[in-house]
Amino acid sequence: MLLATNRAVIIYVFFVALFYPGSALAEVSDKEPSTHLFWTVGIVAALLCLFGTRMKPWLGAVLFAPAALWFISLFLEIHSSDVGPYLLLEQGVVYYWQAYAAFGAVVCGLAIGYVWHKRIAS
């Protein structure tokens, strides 16, 4: 048998949870790619672009396209209006920095491969 004070607390908690919208937060981090996946895709694509561009510049561009499309879809997803603010609250701004840094690694791999190809050609 519940005491009157316990019953009052249970009713109070029920109504607070029912009418306070901030009490139910949705987790979005488990539905988004992890930073480990950013760096795995970024480093693999950077190496492919580096050595592909070193051999043939057009091959680097061909290898860059899928990585660029993957990162563009990632950026559209993490900056969308329904997921972006909650993801920023859960993961913090470092999550976004790492996504852009991983894409920067791919761009650097492409650029360094192109410079490497030009040095060998001359």
C-alpha angles and dihedrals in degrees: 000000000000120000118233092251093051091048091051092051092050092050091047093051091047094054094043091052091045099050103029107083094192092064092074109061119180118225112228099165094081090057096051129074116270124240088249089063091048091056095041093053092040097050095042091048091045092054092046091049092045096054095033092054091044090059099037125356093216090055090058091054091049091050092045095056099071092045091048091050091049092051093044090054089047092051092048090051098047092045096046116123095241099048106022102074094046092046090052090052093048103038103023130222092297089072090061093044091054092050091054093042091053090052089047088056089057092050090047091050090053093047095046091048090053092050090047090052092050092050092051092046094054 
